[in-house]
């Protein structure tokens, strides 16, 4: 049990360590191989306007590449309002960049460690929420929009991603954190047409305990479903089937699975696949097409070295030509 909690604590602690490392030095490095970059939650935008790749993730920094092989960075791109709820120096987790209606949107999780919103089972919960910034360029700067908040101030939310559902409306899909609700959820909320805020309240899509593969031990050593939901990312297969990859744990092993919507919409119902889809200790994935049209998955590996978590981006080949997502062999640019 101790090992499991150490793993979960490492999951929470690592982004702050990484942010401190990246924020302490802004020296731009050139021609850095992908596997030499330390980065959690890697998200890669393929931009055909500039014929470039833009990679972001945890830490609030950006990397640029022409070929996926060699990268320049890190560049700071989030221009937050220090007077907002985020405070002057928020932690930034799991940033994504989405192109939509001739603008670029920065979906990220911001944590203000100076503000405590709750204490549950001895865990003090900081002010943390998914939010959206906007820019005219893929490399920013990304600035706040109209609404000061997107999600409830009294709930810790994270890992927001973007989806246009069959009703033509934009949505944020995000995690409501297990630290407060004790059984993490993945939820959806409608966005305003210009993504400048949210409409209505979030709706639960599924809970961590719905997964047949994620497991943990309780304090008595009894087996039970894991409580963590992490890293949702939506996709459609060639047959039109709506799916989502997401990450949790199998005891102390970081693991990614997949779930499919029976209705083909965000409303579900969502049915979990029994088998996981990536090798052990790989997760928080997303899908993208290269400039040449090849479909890939970006994930990070998850390893503890001398008590410190090390996360590095990796690419895998992916096939969506059938009715399910099939993850293939590792891809080397």
WOMO-V416284 format. One line per field, one symbol per residue. phi: phi as a letter, one per 40 degrees, with the letter a starting at -180 (. if undefined). psi: psi as a letter, one per 40 degrees, with the letter a starting at -180 (. if undefined). burial: + if it has 24 or more other C-alpha atoms within 12 Angstrom, else -. A space follows every 50 residues. Layout:
phi->???
psi->???
burial->???
This chain:
phi->.dcccccccccccddcccccccccabccbbfccdcbccacfcbbccbccb fbbbbbichgbbbbacagcbbbicbcbcbcccccccgcbccbbfcbbbca fgbbbbcabbbcccbbbabbfgccbccaacabbbacbccgccbcbcccbb bdccbcbafcbbaccccgccbbbabcccdbcgadbbbbacbcdcgcabbg bcbccabdccccbcbabcccgccaccccbafcacabcccgccbacababb fbbcabbabbcccgbccgccbcccccbbddgbafcabaccccgccbbbbb cbabbfgbcbbbcabbcbbbcbbbcbcccdbbc
psi->ddddddddddddddddddddddeehehhiifhideehhhifhhhhhhede fiihhaahefiiiiieeedhihaihhehgiheeaedidgiihifiihhhh feihhghihhhheehheihhfehhhihhiiihiiieideaihiiadhdid ihdehhiifhiihhieeeiiihhihhidddeegiihiihiiideeeaiha iihhdiideehedhiihaeeehhiiiehhifihiiiideehhihiiiaig behhihaiiihdeeieeaihhhidiieiiifhagiiiihideehhihhii ihhhhfehhhhhiiiiiihfebeihhhaiihh.
burial->---+--++-+++-++++++--++---------+++-+++++++++++--- -+++++++++++++++++++++++++++++----++--+++++++++++- --++++++++++----+-------+++++++++++-+++++++++--+++ +++-+++++++++++----++++++++++++-+++++++++--++++++- -+++++++++++++++-------++++++++++++++---++++++++++ +++++++++++--+++++-++++--+++-+++++++++++----++++++ +++-----++++++++++++---++++------
